[in-house]
Structure formats: structure tokens, C-alpha cells
Amino acid sequence: SFDRGEVDCRDRAEFVEARGDIAKARQRQPTREADRSAIGAVVIVEVRPGHHLAGDIVLFAPRRQANPKPLGASLRAPYGRGMDAPVPIVPTEYRHRVAMYDMDRTITRSGTYSGFLMHVVRRRQQWRMLLLPLVALAGAAYSLRLIDRSRLKAINLRLLVGKQFSRDEITPLAESYADQVIGRGLHAAALDQMAADREAGYRLLLATASFHLYVDAIARRLGIDDVLATRLDEPDGADHIHARLAGDNCYGDAKFARISDWLADNDITRDQAHIRAYSDHVSDHPMLHFADEAVATTPSRKLKLLAPKMGWQVVDWRARRGR
């Protein structure tokens, strides 16, 4: 195994100086005098050839990701243990390219779930504002781990929107809320990155725990190709929606399970796909770990601590104020 050290990111046009004596042809190097540090220079050239800009190559342990080209900034990455296995040569041509985005606080500046509920209650049945103390009580129960996220969402939806509601009635409110989010609730840098991914031929997938009910409207406005979101129960068909979840809350491991199913449904195999993933929250660790290029965007405290250990790039999309 290698001793821990650091490898500088260098432009591939630079020459790598030999360290120690170089054996002549048919000459064996003396025992215990081999300089293993030169091996790293070879690996730097071979990792994902042709896939990165010069000066943006990072040597990483198996299962670690490299920087996305549109966001690339030179990094220093430590050697990890367990480097005995050869680093696989990744083909430069893929049948599929997928860019996976979380939504709340990744693309948007704040969470959208509570905002949607308040948007609806103010325009539909204002008397439900009187139930806000019960919403706070449900939040306290969740904080004490008496109920899970799925139950919390269902309770709040029932309190502020109703036990069941008509799709025809709620759709215009979902559309107007989407206009509000697009108008002043997005990170401009996120929009730039989505445009760069689209231009590079990536299929954009939005994977979020927020409700399909309004996420679909936001995704259409952003030109996103596919959406995975939390579904609500519609036992009566498309006309009526009930204030309970259909299936799991699209969060954490459940979100990654939905992503895996989506890949299978679209005949996208892992070895033939190049995947980028963007999220602000540590709950998306499974999605980020699965990606070839993972980016922690304006990350939460736990994700900010985890990302450097995993070799994931960290960016702050709050720096640019646009939409």
C-alpha cells in the first residue's frame, strides 16, 4: 500500500521529473530502492482520459469522483489506502449522459414544500390559517421523532389543503406557485449549470421529495426532461387527490431507489452512462456516491463536512444573485 501523501493537479502538458535513479534497459533496480512516487504520475495521465480539461485532473481512490468540467477548479486530493487494484480506464463515449438535480435549496434558494402550502391556503381557504398551531405541533412531534417525514407531510397537507381536493381546483394554484418560484426563487448559478449540462448532451433528471403536484409545473418551466417526486394518492382517478402519500416519500434511500427504477425503465445501464449529481443535503449521499461527478451545492453543514472526505466538489451557488 502507498504512504499517504498529496498529488498536485498539473496540466498534462507539463513534464514529470523522475525521482531517484532510473534503471537502464535490462538493469534491475536495487532492492528497496524503488521510488513508488513516480507511479502516481502515470495514473494521473490515465484516469478518465480525454474527459477533463487540462489542469483539472484529480487522482482519487476507487469510488471517488472527479470534478465536473463546467465547475472544475483545481483541487488537492489525498491518496487513499487500497490503491493496489488498477484504476479502470473509463471510455470517453457513453450511450447515455444524465445530470441528476435535487430541487429544494439546490436549484431553489429555499424549501418549496411549506411555501406551496401557504400559497394555497392564502388563496383558497383562509380559515385554515387558524390551524397553523396544529401544524407547529406536528412539527414538534417530528422533531421528537414521534412521526416520520411522510406522516408529517400528510398531516400538514390535510390541515392546510384538505382531506381531499379536486385536481381542477388545485392545478391553477400549483401553476401560479411555479411562476412565483421561477420568478424570484432560483439560484442563477444553478440555471447556468443546467444550461451547461444540457448543452453538453446530458439528460436532466429532477429528483426531489417535494410533491409532483407542483414540481411538474416548475420542471416544465425549466425545460427539465424527467421528474421523480413524491406522489399523492389518487384512488378515484385523476379527478380527486387525497392528502396521503402514494408510496414512499422521495427522500434519501427511497429517492435513490426511484432513481434506480428510472434508470432500468429507460434501459440505462451504469457502465454505459456518465452521471452527474447535484444536491445540498447529506440525505442525498446515495445519489451523490452513485455519480461519476458529484457536487455539493451550497451544502448543509453535514454535507459540507462529508464532501471533502468523499472527493466531491463543493460550490456555493448563493454567490450569484439573479432570479
Secondary structure, DSSP 8 states (H G I E B T S, - for coil): -----EE----TTS-----S----TT----TT---GGGHHHHHHHHSSTTSS-TT------TT-----GGG-----EE--S---S------S--SEEEEEE--TTTTBSS-SHHHHHHHHHHHS-GGGGGGHHHHHHHHHHHHTTSS-HHHHHHHHHHHHT-SEEEHHHHHHHHHHHHHHHHHHSB-HHHHHHHHHHHHTT-EEEEEEEEEHHHHHHHHHHHT-SEEEEE-B--TT-SSEEESSBSS--S-THHHHHHHHHHHHHTT--GGGEEEEEEESSGGGHHHHHHSSEEEEES--HHHHHHHHHHT-EEE-TTSS---
